[in-house]
């Protein structure tokens, strides 16, 4: 069963930095940059930069409302924008760099309007952030998607250190990038790919029990493969439209960590949960049994 997701569109200047920031929020499952609310039916980066199409550089954020509320996303968004300046963010000037919050569902409107009214009461300057229903959103060219992941030293007007990542301090760089940024480890490189000891596998972020060695099998795909999670309540499933295809993304239920993907090409067409080793920590059966005994 797929977890119910919602979508909000945020314009805050150059979409490279806004996307990188928003994608790091816990509960935001996917992001896509594009052009919104313009009058050209086939916008390109060059056309939008001319200022003649009316589009705003915008980030489409898909999030789990059970993990992060819309007003929490908006609070974080306001950390990285100047809400009092029209058609400019940082050194970037033009109508394509205007700020805006664009909802997809009518039920989101009240939350957005209430949030902006609260911010206006707190400010002596006029807030000029647009707020209305999304219109004519077109995904940007592929090289713009996850731009700062592909180009870590690339231009960014946003301070990416404004997110509090203390809960991830124990993670390695690879563990953070895979669980929080949805990257994928190199096939056959993970420590649990060719590993079949008895025990359980837990979320590397918070220790949530996810999979059992009883359900692990050698799929020879390059990543650990499981026939099922230890409990359906331990994971959530989401449609993933990245990389030009439709897949089923698998996340941990409590920490919302990206784990991998679900396929149905296991033995006899059975499920194959293809999971990144870097998202897991293995606990030997004897040690886990002792932990459970001490717990109860």
Secondary structure, DSSP 8 states (H G I E B T S, - for coil): -B---EEEEEEESSHHHHHHHHTTSTTEEEEEEEEES-S-TT--HHHHHTT-S--EEEEEEEE-TTTS-HHHHHHHHHTSS-TT-TTEETTEESGGG-EEEEESSGGGHHHHHHHHHHHHHH-SS----EEEE----EE--GGGTTHHHH-TTS---S-GGGS--GGGTTS-HHHHHHHHH-----TT-STTTT---SEEEEETTT--EEEEGGGEE---SSSEEESS-S-GGGEEEEEE-GGGS-EEEEEETTT--EEEEEES-SGGG--EEEE-GGGEEEEEHHHHHHHHHHH-
